């Protein structure tokens, strides 16, 4: 059997050794009846009991419903395509994945990461003499804060992107038993997905909104239904799941 994802699914195929990849046996079974319905295989010629459509012959040109045309393009992903996953019943993108992580633990993990990276930002800002505030008697200078913002943005984005791509876990998430996963297939996010997620979270933080944006973006998960996504999760189409 091919390991490639079905056409139109829109998601990357999780590697075989990815512990977060979905278990296909946890997905809901197809509706009963098989190919032949309640009376076995359909009569020769396909379609209804009189050889196809209501007036005989095969199905209408183009396949699909009685008025022609096929199913809508795209797969059954969580952000478009067939909401029933092609099976006639709603598809749950979380089927086969661990439970979603608690938003309170996510907030604590983010604070841990901010402290860890913030220490490095402060050390580099001091080394390059671009501290945000320089106090000299009664004179407080903020003219070099842009340099510190650049260092902060680069370090936070690089840290988040690398750690998320590596195994879905920053240090804060690892210590508190969580990881980031693609919503559509449960796999560890790719570099591109991780970068989008980090950019949305840290660019406003570093250059304009500081902790206010972090509170808004991360705090969104407290109210979001049904996937508990922050704004950065929505942009990257990811979720945070528990690992314990």
Phi, psi and omega in degrees: 000139182289143179267003181283146179292153180297149180304137175085359184290331175080358183245156178280149181281119181293141179295157185299329183266008179284116183292348181262355183297147184296146173268113184299337181283351176270354180283153181294143181289158177292161179300148180294158176121336179063205183281335189258002182069204185284344185241027177085204184292150179291155180295157179305145180098347176075168174080217187280189184289351181248027174090055174113233183287185183295345179240024180089175180080190183270191178291159181299150182304142177093352179071186176082218186282184183291352180251017178082178181082153180261188177291160180299146182296158178095166181265201183260035182292168184286349183238035178147176181079198183288116181292347179259008175063019179079005184249359178085005178216153184301135179264128179265113182294343180272354181299129180090358180254159174297166179294155178295144181286149177292138183294328178295317177294323178299318180297316179297319178297321179294320178298318178300314180297320180296321179293315182298311180287326180298325177298316179294319178301316181296317180297316180291323178296320177292319181295322181266006177058045178234038178299151182292320180236130175239120185256125178223090186068239179267003183261121178243119183256133176241015185292339183258014183294333180297321178298319178293324178297320178297314179299316180297314181298314182297314184291315180296317180293316180297316180299309183295318182294313182296311183293320180292320178293326184295306180208015179081006186229125162281174180297319178299316179294321180297315182292332182257008172075052179218165171202161179269140179221150171297136180292326188279335183220000176078002184279165173295132184300149176285174178300315181298314180297316180296323180293317178301315180300315182290320180298315181297324183282319193257336179299309177297325180300316187282327191250341183216315194251351178046228187292338180299314180294321179299320178294318181292309184294313180285322181292343178302331183293338179293334185246347185288137176231141001260007191254001179053048182267138165283172180298326178291328174293319180296319180296322183264354182060053179234167172225165175246124184242158179279147177247008177207000000 
